[in-house]
């Protein structure tokens, strides 16, 4: 990779969810120092080594293949050692980008992702760059899709083996609660059963699902209720009882608050035949 390439695009008004506003690649030889960007950025270091420094994440050594995230209006510095590095980058913005932060797919405190499959990530960046070069609505939409895949791929590769073990343990907690969600549940006893405190249980659930345990349990119950409403002829009272809610009036209130319609209206709207 000898010559630098760069494409910049003004986001379309119709692309408010996720818009890629720039993409490029280069053999970088100089550091970026004390800079702020107006948008999010993803930087892929294919080969080479250097550093990344942010206020939230501190100073970290970077060795390719690796990817790091930059956040809007946050001071950052990064760059290669004296030998330079092979770099690809993408700028992006929109409400989906903020959702990536909310869902902890990208995080300011952990901006650096050490990659196990650098070639796959390079192909995604190459696809994004080619799509952005097609200056059309279809090209912009396809570039946004490639960026979304980059976020997911990075999240899947993130973390050390110990981190992945912790994530697996959290996944076990989530599935255990999902399996009991339709029955009465003492969360303090559930936490003790799995060797964690209620506070740790709550933190892990929010990290994994975006919801505290009780809210997650209610979501599972409502999802099951929707399935029963559409696929069976059970009464509203029977559906409520089947998902662990004995008071059908309370069930209907909660259902309406979440879905914007009553259980009967939901059944009429989605029932086939």
C-alpha positions in Angstrom: 0.0 0.0 0.0 2.0 3.0 -1.3 -0.4 5.8 -2.2 -2.9 7.3 0.2 -6.5 7.2 -0.8 -9.4 9.1 0.8 -13.1 9.6 0.0 -15.3 12.1 1.8 -19.1 12.3 1.6 -21.7 14.6 3.0 -24.4 12.4 4.7 -27.7 12.2 3.0 -30.7 13.5 5.0 -32.3 10.1 4.4 -29.3 8.3 6.0 -29.9 9.5 9.5 -29.5 6.1 11.1 -26.0 5.4 10.0 -23.9 7.4 7.5 -20.4 6.8 6.4 -18.8 10.2 5.8 -15.3 9.2 4.8 -13.0 6.3 4.1 -9.4 5.8 3.2 -6.1 4.0 3.5 -2.5 4.9 3.7 1.0 3.9 4.8 1.1 6.2 7.8 4.5 7.5 9.0 3.5 10.3 11.3 1.4 10.5 14.5 -1.9 12.3 14.9 -1.5 14.5 18.0 -4.1 16.1 20.2 -6.9 16.0 17.6 -10.7 16.0 17.9 -13.0 14.7 15.2 -16.7 15.8 14.7 -17.7 12.2 14.1 -16.9 8.7 15.1 -14.0 6.9 13.4 -12.8 3.3 13.0 -9.1 2.9 12.4 -7.7 -0.5 11.2 -4.0 -1.1 11.6 -3.2 -4.0 9.3 0.5 -4.2 9.9 2.9 -2.3 12.0 3.0 -1.0 15.6 2.7 2.2 17.5 0.4 3.7 20.1 -3.1 5.1 20.8 -3.8 7.6 23.6 -7.3 8.8 24.7 -8.5 10.4 27.8 -10.9 7.5 28.7 -8.6 4.7 27.6 -5.2 6.0 28.5 -2.1 5.2 26.4 -1.9 1.8 24.8 0.5 0.0 22.6 -1.0 -0.9 19.2 0.3 -3.9 17.1 -1.4 -4.9 13.9 -3.8 -6.4 13.2 -5.8 -4.2 15.5 -8.7 -1.8 15.3 -9.5 1.2 17.4 -12.5 3.5 17.8 -12.4 7.3 18.0 -15.3 9.2 19.5 -16.7 12.6 18.5 -15.2 15.7 20.1 -12.8 13.6 22.2 -9.1 14.5 22.3 -6.9 11.7 20.9 -3.4 10.9 19.7 -2.2 7.9 17.8 0.5 6.9 15.3 3.1 4.4 14.2 6.7 3.8 15.3 9.6 4.9 13.1 8.7 2.1 10.5 5.2 3.3 9.9 2.0 1.2 9.7 -0.6 0.1 7.1 -3.8 1.9 8.0 -7.4 1.9 6.8 -10.0 4.2 8.3 -13.7 5.1 8.2 -15.7 8.1 9.5 -19.3 7.6 10.5 -22.2 9.2 12.3 -25.9 8.9 13.1 -28.3 7.5 15.7 -27.1 3.9 15.1 -23.6 5.0 16.1 -25.0 6.2 19.4 -26.8 2.9 19.7 -23.5 1.0 19.2 -22.2 2.9 22.3 -25.4 2.3 24.3 -25.2 -1.4 23.6 -21.5 -1.4 24.5 -20.4 -2.7 21.1 -17.9 0.2 21.1 -16.7 1.8 24.3 -14.6 4.8 25.1 -12.8 3.1 28.0 -11.9 0.2 25.7 -11.3 1.7 22.3 -8.6 -0.8 21.2 -9.5 -4.2 19.7 -6.7 -6.7 19.1 -7.9 -8.7 16.1 -7.5 -12.5 15.5 -8.8 -12.3 11.9 -7.2 -9.2 10.4 -7.7 -10.3 6.8 -11.5 -10.5 7.3 -11.6 -7.0 8.8 -9.5 -5.6 5.9 -11.9 -7.1 3.4 -14.8 -5.3 5.2 -13.0 -2.0 5.1 -12.2 -2.6 1.4 -15.9 -3.3 0.7 -16.9 -0.1 2.6 -14.4 2.0 0.6 -15.6 0.6 -2.7 -19.2 1.2 -1.8 -18.5 4.8 -0.8 -16.8 5.4 -4.1 -20.1 4.7 -5.7 -21.6 8.1 -5.0 -25.3 7.0 -5.0 -28.0 6.2 -2.4 -27.3 2.5 -3.0 -23.6 3.0 -2.4 -24.1 5.0 0.8 -26.6 2.4 2.1 -24.1 -0.4 1.2 -21.2 1.4 2.9 -23.3 1.8 6.1 -24.1 -1.9 6.0 -20.3 -2.6 5.7 -19.7 -0.3 8.7 -22.3 -2.1 10.7 -20.6 -5.4 9.9 -17.2 -4.0 11.0 -18.7 -3.0 14.4 -20.2 -6.5 14.9 -17.0 -8.3 13.7 -14.9 -6.1 16.1 -17.3 -6.8 19.0 -17.1 -10.5 18.3 -13.2 -10.4 18.4 -12.9 -8.1 21.3 -11.3 -9.0 24.6 -8.8 -11.4 26.0 -9.5 -15.1 26.8 -10.4 -14.1 30.3 -12.9 -11.5 29.1 -14.5 -14.1 26.8 -14.8 -16.4 29.8 -16.6 -13.6 31.7 -18.9 -13.0 28.8 -19.7 -16.7 28.6 -20.5 -16.7 32.3 -22.8 -13.8 31.8 -24.4 -15.5 28.8 -25.1 -18.5 31.1 -26.8 -16.2 33.6 -29.0 -14.7 30.9 -30.0 -18.0 29.6 -30.7 -19.3 33.1 -33.0 -16.4 33.8 -34.7 -16.8 30.4 -35.5 -20.4 31.3 -37.2 -19.3 34.5 -38.7 -16.1 33.4 -42.3 -17.4 33.3 -42.1 -18.5 37.0 -41.9 -16.4 40.2 -38.3 -15.5 40.8 -36.4 -14.3 43.9 -33.6 -12.4 42.2 -31.5 -12.3 45.4 -31.7 -16.1 45.7 -31.0 -16.4 42.0 -27.9 -14.3 42.3 -26.7 -16.3 45.3 -27.3 -19.6 43.4 -24.9 -18.4 40.7 -22.3 -17.1 43.1 -22.7 -13.4 42.4 -24.1 -10.4 44.4 -27.4 -8.8 43.3 -25.4 -5.7 42.2 -23.1 -7.9 40.0 -26.1 -9.7 38.6 -27.7 -6.4 37.7 -24.5 -5.0 36.2 -23.9 -8.1 34.1 -27.5 -8.1 32.8 -27.4 -4.5 31.8 -24.0 -5.0 30.0 -25.3 -8.1 28.1 -28.9 -7.2 27.4 -29.3 -3.5 28.1 -31.9 -4.3 30.8 -31.8 -5.0 34.5 -32.9 -8.5 35.4 -36.5 -7.7 36.3 -37.0 -5.8 33.1 -35.4 -8.6 31.1 -37.8 -11.1 32.8 -40.8 -8.9 31.8 -39.6 -8.7 28.2 -39.3 -12.5 28.0 -42.8 -12.8 29.4 -44.3 -10.3 27.0 -42.5 -11.9 24.0 -44.0 -15.3 25.0 -47.4 -13.7 25.5 -47.3 -12.2 21.9 -46.5 -15.7 20.6 -49.4 -17.2 22.4 -51.8 -14.5 21.3 -51.0 -15.0 17.6 -50.6 -18.8 17.6 -53.3 -20.0 20.0 -57.0 -19.4 20.8 -56.3 -19.1 24.5 -58.2 -16.4 26.4 -56.4 -13.2 27.6 -56.7 -14.5 31.1 -55.1 -17.9 30.2 -52.3 -16.2 28.3 -51.5 -13.9 31.2 -51.4 -16.9 33.6 -49.2 -18.9 31.1 -46.5 -16.2 31.3 -46.6 -15.9 35.1 -49.0 -13.0 35.6 -52.1 -13.9 37.6 -53.9 -10.6 37.3 -55.2 -10.3 33.7 -55.9 -6.6 34.2 -52.3 -5.9 35.2 -51.2 -8.0 32.3 -53.2 -5.9 29.9 -52.0 -2.6 31.3 -48.3 -3.7 31.0 -48.9 -5.1 27.5 -50.5 -1.9 26.3 -47.7 0.2 27.9 -45.1 -1.8 26.0 -46.8 -2.5 22.7 -49.1 0.5 22.3 -52.1 -1.7 21.9 -54.2 -4.1 24.0 -53.6 -7.9 23.8 -56.8 -8.3 21.8 -55.8 -5.6 19.3 -52.4 -7.3 19.0 -54.0 -10.6 18.2 -56.3 -9.0 15.6 -53.4 -7.2 14.0 -51.1 -10.1 13.6 -53.2 -13.3 13.6 -53.4 -15.1 10.3 -56.4 -17.0 9.2 
